Amino acid sequence: MYPSEKRSLYRFLIMYLFSTFVLFSLGSYIFYTYGKNHIIDQQKQLLNSQALKLRHQLMVLHKELDTKLPFVINKPYQSVLFNIDKKVIFATYNEIQEPNITKQYYIQDGYLIHIAVMDPYYLGVVYLLVRTPINQEKINEISLIILLFMFIAGWFFLVVGYFLGKIFISPMRESIEMMNHFIQDTTHELNTPISTILTNLELIETLHNCTGKEEMKRIEIASKTLSGIYDDLTYLSLNHDYNKDIKSLDISLITQERLLYFSASIESKGIKLNKTIEQGVCVDIDKDDAIRLIDNLLSNAIKYNQIGGYLAVQVWHNGLSIQDSGVGIDPKRLEYIFERFQRANNSEGGFGIGLHIVDQIIQNYNFILDITSKPQEGTTVTIKW
């Protein structure tokens, strides 16, 4: 899967799962609230029933004028009797707090409390408080059911979202595949005419003393540009299909040769070349990979350079550095410039595959790549092996 496809798929999944999570969280909250209120409502009914039983016992005791108040209340219910001043007359538990007589039911310290106002007053009792612990066990069961449901639903919708995302990005994949087939076909058709042009240019320069040297140089530059594009397209198509001949290569010598190859392009833009190449620097790498790596970095440094600018090439025992005074790269694009068909700058043409090839080679050989760039100031690419 290409990085652009992964990025689109991840964005789709994030939006899809986030909206699904919000929807199910809202539904779960409503379900939890309804279940909890239903449990508390059941306990309210039981509290009210207990309060009526106590009222009846008080009425019987009042008629018998028995002030010992030997009435019974079943566990887990507890009760307190208050007079008109909210002083305790009788209680079945300690640590009694002042009752909130403005509410018929309220929750305090994990207990559901019911306040009943006695009318008429029996034995001086004005307020009857009955309380019971909130049935937290059943509420926890509801929470567990919701969490289990969210977990199962999360995995289900993640799988569904993944396949929906694959369907969503399938047109993008088809477009990329069509572009790849087009590139392969174009590559095949470009081979013969490019080779013919370059061969005949060399023959003309060798065998004939022709006028129009500048025109010939422009043709050479254009032909070499086409040849570079052809080589990149071929490398991109065959990168995983050909056997690499990895051996110790003289990177210093290859860099010198590639600078000579691009000399016409460098001269045509009046670029000042500053090269510091340590001799005999060897790296274990396939020769085609080395040429593609250096060619793409030099090609970009020349293509995006200013007329009359400078190009600094440095090779030392454990690295290669190419610095230019070109248009630079927008910081927003630095994250994506190594993706296929992404161009560092729109000021020049190209397929946007050069830096993608560079990135592939860097990863294949576990090299370290560092790129710094400032718009309108230039770019420096450093590779360490």
N, C-alpha and C positions, 0 to 999 in steps of 0.2 A: 504494500500500500504506500503510495506516494505521500510525502509530508503534507501537501495541500489537502489530500483526501483525509488524512488523519486529523488535521486541524478542523476541517468541516465536520467530520464525524464527532469529534470531541465536543465541539460547540453545540451541535445538535443534541447530543446526549445530555450535556449539562443543562441546556434549556428545557429539554423534555423531562428529565428527572427532577429538576428543581420545581417545575410547574406541577408535576405529579405529586412530589413530596408536599408542597404547599396545600394542594387539594386534599390529600389524604390526611395531613395533619389537622386541617380544619374539620374534616369528617370525624377523625379520631377524638378531637377535643369535644365536639358536640356529643359523640357517643359516650365519652367518659363522663361529661357533665350530666347527661341524662341518666346514666347508670348510677352515679353517685347520689344524685338527687332522689332517684327512685329508692335507693337503700335508706337514705335519711328519712324520706317520707314514710316508709314502712315503720321505722323506729319511732317517728312522731306519733303514729297511730297507736303503737304499743305503749308509749309514754302516756298518752292521753287516757288509754284504758287503765293504766296503773293509777293515774291521778283520780279517776272516777272511783276506783276501788278504795283508795285511801279516804276520799271524801265520804264514801258510804260508811267506812269504819269510824271516822270522826263523828259522823251524825249519830251512830249507834252509841258511841262512848259518851257523847254529849247528853243523850237522853238518859243514860244510866248514871250521869254525873260522876264518872270515873276519870280522875285526872292523871292516872298513871300511864295512860296512853299506850296500852300494850298491843298496839296494832302491828300487823305483819306486812312486810313488803318483800317480794321475791327478788332474788339475785338475777341478773346483775344490776338491778335497779336500786337506787339510793334516794333518800328523801330528806327534806328539811322542812320544819314548820316554823313560820315567822308570825309575830304579832303585827299590829298596825304600825309599830315603829321599826319594823324589820329586824327585831331582836329575835334570836333563836329561842324557840320554845322546846323543840325536840329535833334531833338529827341522828341519822344512822351512819354518819361518817364525820371525820375531823377536818380541819383546815377549811372551814366554811367561809366563802366569800360573799360579799353583799350581793343580793340578787338584782338583776336588771328587770324591774317590774314593767318596763315600757314594752317589753317584747314577750310574746307568748312562747316562742322557741328561739333559742340561740345556742351557739357552740362556744365552749370555753375549756381550754386545757384538754382537748381530746374527748370531751363529753358533750353529748346532746342534752340540753337542759330545757325542761318545760315548766313554765310558771302558771299556776292556776290560782285565780282569785276566789276566795271562799265567800259565798253569799247564800245564806246568812253565815255569820261567824260561828264556828263550833269550837267551844273551849278556848276562845280567844285567838284562834288561828285565822289569820287574814290571808296569808300567802302560803301556798303549798308548792314546794319545789321538788320536782322529780327529775333525776338524771340517770343516764346510762352511757357507757363507753360507746363511741362511734364504732360501728362494725368495719374496722379498717381492713380486716382480712378479706372481706368480699370486695372492698374497693381496690385492694391490691390485686385481687384476681382479675378485675376489669383491666387494670393497668397492664398486667402480664399478657392478657389476651390481645390488647391493643399493640403491645410491643412485638408479640409473635406475629400478629397480622401484618404489621408494618415491615418486619423483616422478610417474611415470605413474599409480600406484595412488592417490596423493593427489588428483590432478586428477579421476580417475574417480570416486572416492568423494565428492569435493566436489560434482560435478555430480549424482550420485545423491542425495546428502544434500539438495541444494537442492530437487530435485523431491519428495523425500520430505517435506521441510519444508513445501512448498507444500500437499501433501496433508494434512499434519498441521494446518495452520492454516486449511484450507478451511472447517471448521465455524464458526470464529470469524468469517471473512469473511461467511459466510451470515447469521450472527446480526446482524452490523453492518449488512449490506444490508437485512435485514428491519426493523431499527430505523430505518434511514434512510427506508424506504418508509412505515413507521408515522408518522414525524415529518412527512413530506410530506402524508400523508392527514390527520393531525391539524391541521396548519397550514391546510389548505384548509377544514376544518370550523369552525375557530375564528374565521375572519375575520369572518363576518357577525354573530354574536352579540356579539363584542367591540365592533365598530364601533357596533352598535345601542345597547349599554349606555352607551358613552362619549358618543354624540350626545345621548341622552335625558337623561343627567346634566347636560350643559351647558345643555340647554333648561330643565330644571327649575330649575337655579340662576339662569338668566337671567330666566325668565318668571314664576316663582312664588316666593313667600316662604314656604318650607316649614319646618316644625319638624323636629327631628331632624337638626341639622347634623352632629353627630358621626357618626351612622349613615351620612349621605350621604358624609362624608369617607372612611369605611372602604370604602364601595362604590367610591368613586373610586380609592382606593389599590389595592384588589384588581383593579379593571378595568385600571388602568394597568400593574399587574404582569403581568396576562394579555396586555395589548397588547405589553409589552416582550418577553415570551416568544414571542409570535406574530412580532414583527419579527425576533427572533434566528433563529427557525426558518426564516422566509422568506429571510433573508439567507444562512443556511447552505445552503439548497437551491439558491438562484439565484446564489451568489457567482461562479461561473464562466460564467454564462449571460447576464448582462445587461451592457449597455454602460455603462462608468463615465464620468461627466461630470466629468473632473478639471479644476478651475480654482482660482484663488486665493480661499479662503474666510476669513472673519473668525472665527477660532477663539475669540476673546474673546467675541464675540456669541453664537456657538453654545453655548459653555459656560454663559453667563448664561441662555440659553433652557432648557437642559437642567436646570439647577439649579432654575429656576422650575417645570419639569415635575415634578420630584421633591420639590417643596417640601412637599406634603402628607405624603409618606412621612417626610421629615426631621422635620417637626413632630410627627408621631404618635409617634415614638420619643424626642422631646425632645432631639434631637441639636443641639449648638451648632455652627453653621456659621461658619467663618472663611475668607473668600475674599479672595485677593489676585490680581486679574485685571488685567493690563496691557492697556490698550485698543489696538485696531488690530493685534493679532497675526494675521498672515495666513499660511496654509499652502496649498500646491497639493495638493488632495485632493478626492475625490468626496464630495458632501454626505452621502449615505447611509452611507459609510464613516466619516465624521467623527462622525455621530450615534451609530452603533453602537459606535464606539470609546469615546466619552465616556459613553454610557448604560450600557454594561456595567461600566465602572470605577466610576461613581457607584452603580449598582445594588448591586454587591458591597460597596462601602464602607458603604452604608446597611443592607443585609440582614444583614451580619455584625457590625455595630457594636453596642455596648452601649447600653442605654437610658440616656439622659442623657449619652452620650459626646460626642465632638467629631469634626468633619469639616473638614479643611483642604484647600482647593482653590486651587492657584496656577497662573497662566498667565503666562509671560514670553516674550520675543521668540523663543527657540529651544526651548521645552519646556512641558510640562504635568506637574503633580504633584498626586496625590490621596492624602491621608494620613487614616487613620481610627484610632480607639481600640478596634477590634473584637477578636474572638477570636484573630486571627492565623492563621498557616498552619504546620502541622507541617513542620519542615525536611526530613523524609523525603519530603514531598509536593511540595516546591517544584520538583523536577525534572520532575514529570509534570503539573502543574496546567494546562499549556497544551494538553494532549492532549484530543481530543474525548471527551466523557462522563466526564471526570475532574473531580470537585468538590474545591475547595480545603478544604472543611470539611463534615462531615456534620451539623452542628447545624441547618442550614437546608435547605430543599428546593431543587429545581432539576434541570435536565437535565445540567449540567456542560458547557455549550457556550459560555458567555459569554467566558471567558478564551481559549478556542480561537479564537473570532472575533477577539478582540483580537490574538492572536498572528498570525493570518492577515493582518490589516490592517497590523500592524507590518512584517511581511516584505514585503508588496506594495509598501510605500512606502519601504522601507529605513530606517525609523525605528530608534532605539535605545531598548530597553526595559530598565529596571532595577527589580527588585522586592526589597524587604527586608521581612522579617516576623519577629515574635517571638510565640509563642503567649501569649495572654491580655494582650498589650500593644498589638498593632495591626499594620497593614500600610501601607507606603508604596510607591506605584507611580509611577515617573517615566518620562516619554516625552520623548525629544529628537528633533527633526527637523533 
